[in-house]
């Protein structure tokens, strides 16, 4: 029998950095921010503590990169779901539903978010990351709402779209929290249906207008 030769893969700089961020998140999920040490992270990633210093100046920089990864991941997941829609209406609907259903509503993500959130008021770096991601999320919503109204031939000013986006963000955040903390209390589509009905009321649409699937 001929032995199968294992293909050797040399990780790139970007891959190694991503692996270290993933290991950081794993350690935070298991031990908390204070309990996640550089040594534990290095062990989880299968590297030396010295190699970590090649990518990050210290633990603070690793935590910041990990927080950015968590926040950006949720936004990217919802945007990816929206892109699959064929119309502006379906893209907006998919974006809303994605934010209140798995994998965005995930207990591990919530625990990581909760671990980081206390640092926003005390650490300017975390506050900057939070602001950066909130603005990206807001921009994504404004783009989807503007396209939807244009498709519906409704004239809405940029200021109105921004107001709608801020309100939509608050609505989605609340349902995301409920869907993650108490997922067993809701039927499979219940939160998504509530989210769509609430957005219809927010955007002054007819009941079922946004929720209805295109033929």
N, C-alpha and C positions, 0 to 999 in steps of 0.2 A: 504494500500500500504506500503510495506516495504521500509524504507529509505535506500539509498545507502551510505555506510560508505566511506568517503574519505580516500584514502590511504595516510598515512603520509610518506614523504620522507625527511630524514635528509641529507642535502648536505654534501658531503665529503670536505676535505680541498682543494683538487684539483678543485672541482666544484665551490666552493666559490671563489677561486682565478680566475678561468676563467670567472665567472660572473662579477667580479670587472674589469677585463680587457675589457670585452664586454661593460660595463657601461662607462669605460674610453673612448673607441672608439666612443660610441654614443655621449658623451659630446663634444669630440673634433670635431666630424662631425657637431655638432650643434653650438658650441660656439668658436671653434678654440682652439689651445693649451693654449694660455694665458687665455682665458675665461673659460676653463674647470677647475673648482676648486675642491678640495677634497670634499667639502660639496655637490656640485652638483653631483659628481660621487657617493657619498654615498647614496644620495637621489634616484638617478637613479637605483642603485643596491638594494635599500631597506634595507640598513644596516646603522649602526652608523659610524661616522668618526673614533671612537675608534677602531672598528673592522678592518677598513682598515689598521691601523698601525700594526695589527697582521700579515698582509701579505706583506706589503710594508713599507719601512722605511720612505718614503715620496712621493711627487708627481713625482719627477724625476724618481724614480724607477718604478712607475706606467706607466709613459710615455715610458720608455724603454721597458717594457714588452709589451705595446700596439704596439709599432713600430715593435718589433720582431714578434708579432702575425700577423700583416698586411703582412710583407714581407714573412714570412714562409708560410702563407696561400696561396699566389699566386703560390709559387714554388710547394707546396704540391698538389694543384689542377691540375697543369700541369703533375706532375709525376703520380698522380692517373689515369689521362686520358691515359697516355702512357702505364701503366701496363696492360690495357685491350687489347692491341694489341697482336696478336698471333705470329707475326714475328718481327724481329728487325726493318725492314722497316716500318711496320705499327706502331710500338711503337714510332719511330722517327717522323713519320707523325702526329700521334695523339698529341705528345708533342708540336709540332710547332703550330698546329691548336688550341690547347687549350689555348696557350698564346695570341692569337689574337682574341678570341671569348669569349662571356660570359660563365661562371661567372667571369673569370679573368679580362676581359675588363668590368669594373664596375665603374660608375661615383663616387660612394661613396668611393671605394678603392682608386681611383685617388686623390680625395680631401684629404683623410687621408695621402696618400703618399706625396702629396705636402706640407701638414702641417708639416710633420716630416723632409722633405729633407733639409730644411734650417739649421737644427741642426747638420748635419753631419760634416760641416766644423768647427763648434765651440765647439762641445761636443765630447770628445774622446769616451764616452760610446756609443753614436749613431753611430760614425764612426766604432766602433768595431762590432756593430750589422749589419751595412751595409756590412762590409767586410765579416762577417760570412755568411750572406745570399747570397752574390754574389758568394763566393767560392762554396757554396752548389749548387747553380744554375749551375755554370760552371762545377762542377763535374758531375751533372746529365746529362748535354749535352755531355760531353766527353764520358761518359759511353754509351749513346745511339748511338753516332757517331761511336765509336769503334766497337760496336756490329753490326752496320749496315754494315760497311766496311768488317768485318769478314764474315758476311753472304753473302756478294757480292763477296767474295774471292779476295778482293783488299787489298794489303799490304800498310798500312799507319802507319807511326811512331807515337809514343805518342806525340811528339812535334807538328806534323802536326795536330793531333786531337785537341790539346789544341788551336792551332791557329784557326782552324775551329770553335771551341766552343766559343772563344772570339768574332769572327766575327758574329756568329749566335746570340749570346747574344745581340749585338748591333742592329742587324736587328730586332730581336723580340721586343726589348724595344721600338724601333721607331714605329713599327706597333701597339704595344699595346697602346702607347700614342695616336696615330691617331684614333684607333678603339674606344678608350674611350672618347676622346674629341669630335669627330665628327662622331659618329656611324651612324647618319642619312644620311651621305653623301655616304655610301657604301651599295651595295647590300648584301644580306645575306651571301654569300660565297666569296665575292670579296676579302676581306683582306686575308682570309685563302688561297685562290688561289694564290694571289700575294706572300704571304709568302712562299708557297711551291715552286713556280717558282723561287723565289730568292734564296732559299736554294739549289735547283737543280743547279743553276749557281754557287753558292758558292762552292759546293762540286764537281763540274765538272761532273755532271750527265747529261744524255740525257733529253731533255725536256719532262716532263710528267712521268719520271721514278719514282720519289718519290710520285707524286700525284696519280698515278694509284692505284686503289684498287686491292687487291688480289682476285682471283676467289673465 
